[in-house]
Amino acid sequence: MLQLWLRQPSGVARSLLRSQSRLLYTPKLRTHPHNLTRVASLPPVRYLHNSIQKSQEHIPLRQQLKRESKSLKSRKKQRREDEEASRRKWELTVGIEIHAQLNIESKLFSRAATSTSELPNTNVALFDLAFPGSQPEFQVATLLPALRAAIALNCDIQPVSRFDRKHYFYQDQPAGYQITQYYEPFARNGHVDLFDYDGIAAEDGDKVRIDIKQIQLEQDTAKSTEYPPSTQLIDFNRVSHPLIEIITMPQIHTPATAAACVRKIQAILQSCSAVTTGMELGGLRADVNVSVRQRDEAPGSHQYDGVRGLGQRTEIKNLSSFKAVEDAIIAEKNRQIGILESGGVVEGETRGWTIGSTETRKLRDKEGAVDYRYMPDPDIPPLIIGKDLLAALEDTLPTSPDKLVELLVGPEYRLPIEDAKPLIELNDGARLEYYQDVVDIVRSLQGRDPKLNTDLGRTVGNWVLHELGALLTKEEIDWEPELVPAQSLAEIIDQLQQKRITGPTAKVVLSMVLNGDKRPVQQLLEEENLLLRPLSREEYIALAESAISQNPQMVEQIRSKNQLGKLGWFVGQMMRTGEKGRVEAQKANEILQELIMQK
Amino acid sequence: MSLLREAERCLSNQKLYSTLNAFITPLQGSAPTLDCVRDADLRRDKGKPKSNADGRLISIKDNICTRDFSTTCASEILKEFSSPFNATVVEQLENAGAIVAGKTNLDEFGMGSHSVHSRFGPVRNLRRGRNGESLSAGGSSGGAAVAVASGQCYAALGTDTGGSVRLPAAYTGTVGFKPSYGLVSRWGVVAYSNSLDTVGVLGKDTCSVRDVFAILNQHDPRDPTSISPSSRSRILSHVNSPRLASRMTSSPLKVGVPVEYNISELSPSVRRAWHLSLAHLQSQGHIIHPVSLPATKLALSAYYILAPAEASSNLAKYDGVRYGTRAECLNGDDEVEKYLYAGTRGKGFGPEVERRILLGTFSLSAAAVDNYFIQAQRVRRLVQCDFDAIFKAEQPLSSHAALSSRREMGQGDVDVLVFPTVPFSPPQLSSLVNADSKTSPLDAYMNDVFTVPASLAGLPAISVPVTAPSDGQGSDDECLTGIQIVGQYGDDELVLKVGELLEGKKFI
């Protein structure tokens, strides 16, 4: 069911689609190739589609699909085995640097406003252009989202931090240096916990903790737009947009976990409103450093951030999606292993990655490495952060996604993890609020001890995500809380739970409300004559016998082989032949059992 | 003399002395200027002048931004640059009724000790050598000093990074004052070395310098290194405390004489002027007391690491992309054309600026930063500690921890230090500008040996002209020199007061 609502076109859903792409490898989904072909951008799907077109033999579709799926499975198995063999021999080590644009209206060192959509070069102060005689003016407000991020990532906030200049010449860098925090960053020693549901690699078990070395505040650069062959236009609006750079320790050992880590950090940053946009809109960029070493050999001679025994690392710059993070690491790992296995030496260099490619490419080699000549900025005083400010921010920080997951899968809501995650991530948390509203209203309608209705959380989750999601997909509209008011959905679920309507009726009513029926649910049910009038036992028996008489062989099979599962077919028959909305599946099942099994 | 007469005299001197090359941009068209001065005269007659500088012509060093005059920093790369805004100090002067008397010549971006490294040619001292040869005006605010000395303006704003106001004052016989770091705004002052750059004032006498300083001595929120109002009141209540306030009244001062400054290279006439100045102070009832500033020997080297390091960073912005002069593409030179502004930077900076950018780039590079930049910062701290140890007054802005450790070490008891501004007499200009001359850049750096320590420590320092008699041997009759008074941080008034005691003294 998951893929249905994943196909929603909204931005958040899109990012979620990426974030869930690993799920597409699970067997359950692979058995529904038709649905998958609609999610066209994913490689395994594209592969399936192409193969079907190429096939010239006349083979029944069903058989063909089976064959394809089998060969895909075997290829995947082969690849997994190759991967596993290489993994046993080689240890991969990855560290990540994430640059995130902070959610704040002012630039870091000038009074100009931040802007992403305004006319080029309209929000630019003298200092942003590095005019002679201009000086930086630190904007205190930019600290708020930065501190929220650092708190959410469990960092020690430093009472004193400082700004440094990082020098390099480039036309998008008007001063010839970027102001950052190199020697004394404002946050250190954080961590992010990744769970199996975050999509970490199987080898990492249920949970892995990635330490965060530091977070630093820094300026963004200008935006260059290339007009080949020789023109570059520069928009200085982006200069000095506040960024944080989050640096993890080199503690990640699989590509999947690296992608999960970036995804999780983005989710955490979004949950505390530290950033406005995610990777899909360029609000977040990641650099990864990758090294490999042979497990059974002596430890490597390199050390990074105090982690010793590693191999020579390379850095891959400017990755702009979770998939790019994973793919680029796989490609770089394989490239390094290839070099080492053929007796070569990995060079410490900076490499790039183009989406859709299979190899990283060299940007500049070690000799061309930039010496950034870090120097404390002599104009900017130290940043002193008081405990009172931290306490106030900690008190007002929204609940973390991990805590929300814990709550939703806990005894109060009992949601499956696959439902809890999207509820939290969809619509920037609005979907979760909506879910909570529906649960609360149903509870108040039922006026009972919530402990008695232990399935309510799960049921509402199903309706909010899957039933409503499927309808939205069909109608091709984006979810908004007003489309189906929480009150209406709660009443529908309540009626269903009270057995006053059947499941199919509930879906019909939901669709009517979605399509603009403004009548209160109760009134709608009455006027449309949709309330369940229970069938009598005799009516059930009549329906059941009519169904049985149409297919006596199957009855025989059920009886002889005790194939109770096949009763469902008869239930379906009864629902179809009976008066619409009156046949309750459970009762039909009971009657059928009685008639078939006890005769 | 009326303000109008004085202004007219300044304007005619600007024409008369144009060959001294003190101005890059002199005043154009006297009529509007003189109208302003007439208004100021009226205000003065009514007893309601805007300030003591109302109606005065004050020149601005050409590395301080002005909207109405170009701001070239004496550099090829900014030769046509016009700033879209006024520096805070320019605004303050104009609000006080002063009139900008033009933009004065300097060493490119303030880097130099003789005002010869200018795209617009060297500044000439009004004073001449015995045989009429041109002498160095000192630098880098040489244009400002010569403009004051030759009466082309009433007073001048310069900048002092390692002595750039005091040294030319000493060479030209004017008063040059560098206030405590952070008192005067740097917004609009083109950065050479931010942690050292200080706007200074040059004038014929201490009185005019004090008047101009009073206008500039205010907090500016646009300069992040400007001392905040609360710190200013801390400084004030500190210097007004009973123990320190008496220094400004009649009681005798304890004048420190750093023994390390009596170097063998000191020219005999300068040593004589120093000696006679101390004798004069003693005759006035003040106490002369030898002190030791051991880190001084390292100060010059530390300065020539730190200032170029910051300069290499600050000057990275000049690329010809957003403003400034852009070099034409060099045909056939592919290596250079590959980089957008390699040509512009290669052509736009003079040799001394280029030298300091390279020095700074080296001392900040990963392999050198610990041994050079970081080490020099340590020396800088030692120099500060040296001063703190000998002054009676504490550094009013230092932390409580620093103060208590100082108390354990025992307090100094000196009120001010008095020593020469520069060890030499002004050299001949020809020896500096001729390509075949034997002087190396290091010789020029030596001029800063007595001015750099106060810059590293951010202390107030003034150079006042003093004339010593000839020794009668006939070999050395250049006896006008500068004597420097240095005080504890925040003791700007005390430094000005002692300057007044010595200024213009002729010990015949």
Interface residues (C-beta under 8 A of the other chain):
Chain A: L126 L129 A130 F131 P132 G133 S134 Q135 P136 E137 F138 R165 H167 F169 Q171 P174 A175 G176 Y177 I234 D371 R373 Y374 M375 P378 D379 I380 P381
Chain B: I64 C65 T71 C73 L78 F81 S83 P84 F85 A87 R186 W187 G188 V189 V190 A191 S193 N194 S195 P221 R222 D223 P224 T225 A309 E310 S312 S313 L315 A316 K317 D319 V321 R322 Y323 Y339 L340 Y341 T361 L364 S365 A366 V369 F373
